C-alpha cells in the first residue's frame, strides 16, 4: 500500500492533535490509553509520529481522536477555527 505525502507529511491533523492534547493537559501516553479504552489501539509512539506528521491517520482514528480530544473532526483537519 502506497501512502502519499502532503507537503512532506503523512497527515494534516498532527499539529492540531498536539494542540488539543496540550490544551487538555494530556500526555501522549494518557491520550493513547483513552483511545485504547474506546477501541482504537494506538501506542504512545504512534501518537508521537502522528503529531510530527510521519504516520498516516485513518478516518476511524481521526473520528475517535476528535471525540477523545473534545474537538470536531473538521477542526482537526483545519477546516474550522474552533
C-alpha positions as CSV (number, residue, x, y, z in Angstrom):
1,X,0.0,0.0,0.0
2,X,1.4,3.4,-1.0
3,X,0.9,6.2,1.5
4,X,1.3,9.6,-0.1
5,X,2.8,12.7,1.5
6,X,1.1,16.1,1.6
7,X,3.7,18.9,1.9
8,X,6.2,16.4,3.3
9,X,3.8,14.9,5.9
10,X,1.6,11.9,6.0
11,X,-1.3,13.7,7.7
12,X,-2.6,17.3,8.1
13,X,-4.1,16.9,11.6
14,X,-0.9,16.2,13.7
15,X,-0.3,19.8,14.8
16,X,-4.0,20.2,15.8
17,X,-3.9,16.9,17.7
18,X,-0.9,18.1,19.6
19,X,-2.6,21.5,20.3
20,X,-5.8,19.8,21.6
21,X,-3.9,17.3,23.7
22,X,-1.8,20.0,25.3
23,X,-5.0,22.1,25.9
24,X,-6.4,19.1,27.9
25,X,-3.0,18.7,29.6
26,X,-2.8,15.1,28.5
27,X,0.4,13.2,27.9
28,X,0.8,11.1,24.8
29,X,0.6,8.0,27.0
30,X,-2.7,9.3,28.5
31,X,-4.2,10.0,25.1
32,X,-3.1,6.6,23.9
33,X,-4.8,5.0,26.9
34,X,-8.0,6.9,26.4
35,X,-8.1,5.8,22.7
36,X,-7.4,2.2,23.7
37,X,-10.4,2.3,26.1
38,X,-12.6,3.5,23.3
39,X,-11.4,0.7,21.0
40,X,-8.6,2.3,19.0
41,X,-5.3,0.5,19.5
42,X,-2.6,3.3,19.3
43,X,0.6,3.3,21.4
44,X,2.4,6.4,22.7
45,X,4.9,6.3,19.9
46,X,2.1,6.2,17.3
47,X,0.7,9.4,18.9
48,X,4.1,11.0,18.6
49,X,4.5,10.0,15.0
50,X,1.0,11.4,14.2
51,X,1.9,14.7,15.9
52,X,5.1,15.1,13.9
53,X,3.4,14.0,10.7
54,X,5.3,10.8,10.0
55,X,2.2,8.5,10.5
56,X,-0.9,8.2,8.4
57,X,-4.2,8.7,10.3
58,X,-7.1,6.5,9.3
59,X,-10.6,8.0,9.2
60,X,-11.9,6.0,12.1
61,X,-8.8,7.1,14.2
62,X,-9.5,10.7,13.3
63,X,-13.1,10.4,14.4
64,X,-12.2,8.9,17.8
65,X,-9.3,11.3,18.3
66,X,-11.7,14.2,17.9
67,X,-14.1,12.6,20.4
68,X,-11.4,12.0,23.0
69,X,-9.9,15.4,22.5
70,X,-13.3,17.1,22.6
71,X,-13.0,18.8,19.2
72,X,-14.6,18.3,15.9
73,X,-13.0,16.2,13.1
74,X,-13.3,19.4,10.9
75,X,-11.2,21.3,13.4
76,X,-8.5,18.6,13.4
77,X,-8.4,18.8,9.7
78,X,-8.0,22.6,9.8
79,X,-11.4,23.3,8.2
80,X,-12.8,25.3,11.1
81,X,-11.1,27.5,13.6
82,X,-13.0,26.4,16.8
